[in-house]
C-alpha cells in the first residue's frame, strides 16, 4: 500500500503544469457509485458527455474518448490515419514534441523535423513559413501529416495553429494537420473546426481539471475518411468501432466510468464560468507570473512574446544555480510543487503552472514560495516578484 509521509498542515500547492489540482466538485463526482456501462442509464449519460465535450474543442465533429493518457491519444491520432512508412513532418518546440516524434518513429513512420535555421526552437513559437516552405518542396506529396504542439508545457510556449493551417493551404498540400493540445484544451483558446485541424490530441489532467486517465482525439471529416484506408495495425485505439458504439452512448471496451463522471462535472463547471472567461483568467494569471519572473531578474525560457503560454511560465535560473534545488526547497519547506526542467532543460529551469483550478491567491501563494526558495539558495532578486504580480493583479 502506498505510504504518504507528507502530513503538513494546510493544503499542498500543486503548481506543476499538469496534472493540475482537481476541484472538490470533480472529486465528489468521481466517487459516485459505479453503474452498468452497458445499461440504459449509462447510454444516456454517455451521449450527454459526447455532446458536451464537443463544446470544449469547439467542434461539430466527433470526439473520441479513450481510457488512456495523452500519450495513448498521440498514438491513436497517428495509427488511425497513417500507413506504414508514411512521412510525417514535426516542428519541434520542446520536449513533448520530441517525445511525440520518437513515438511516431517507433510505430514505423518516417519522421522529419523542421525549424527556423539558426534558432533554438525550444525558445520560440512555430514559424509557419518554415512549414509552408517545406511543403512547397514536397511536390510528390510524400508528407502525409504535419504534427505540431499547441501548448508546449516543457518550454512555456503556445503556438499559432491557425497560421499552420494557413501555411498548409498556401502550399496547396493535402497533408493532414494533427495537433497536440494536451495542455492547451480548457486553458488556452482552441478552435478545432475554425482552425481546420484534422485531429486534435488532448488529455484529462490539465485544463480539464481531472486526474490522468482520459485521452481525446477530436476528428475532422477528412480524418475520418482517411482512417478508412489506414493500414497500420490497431485494435483498442481504432476509431471505427468506437464511433459506431458512441452513436448510442456506449464504448466497445470498458470506459473509464467514474472519470467520465468527473469529466461531466468539470465540463459543467467550465460552461458555468464560460470558456472566454476561463481563457481571460489564464491570460491574466500568466501575465502576473511573467512579471514576477522578470522582477526576480530571471529569464523566461520563451523568448517569443507572441507565444507566451497562459498555462505555465518556465523560468531560467542563473548559470551555476541548480533549478532542481530550488524546487526541492520549495517542496520541503513550503509544500509547493513546481515543474522540473525536461530533457536538455533539466536543472536549468523550473516551471510554474497557473492552469485549471487556479485563481489569483493560488498563484500568489506559489510566487511567495518561489521567492523565499530563491532567497534560501542565496539568490538576490532585483526586486520582489510577489509585489510585481500583486501590482498587476490588483
Secondary structure, 3 states (H helix, E strand, C coil): CCCCCCCCCCCCEEECCCCCCCCHHHHHHHCCCCCCCCCHHHHHHHHHHHHHHHHHHCCCCCEEEEECCHHHHHHHHHHCCCCCCCEEEEECCCHHHHHHHHHHHHCCCEEEEECCCCCCCCCCCCCHHHHHHHHHHCCCCCEEEEEEECEECCCCEECCHHHHHHHHHHCCCCCEEEEECCCCCCCCCCCCCCCCCCEEEEECCCCCCCCCCEEEEEECHHHHHHHCCCCCCCCCCCHHHHHHHHCCCCCCCCCCHHHHHHHHHHHHHHHHHCHHHHHHHHHHHHHHHHHHHHHHCCEECCCCHHHECCCEEEEECCCCCCHHHHHHHHHHHHCEEEECCCHHHCCCEEEEECCCCCCHHHHHHHHHHHHHHHHHCCCCCCCCHHHHHHHHHC
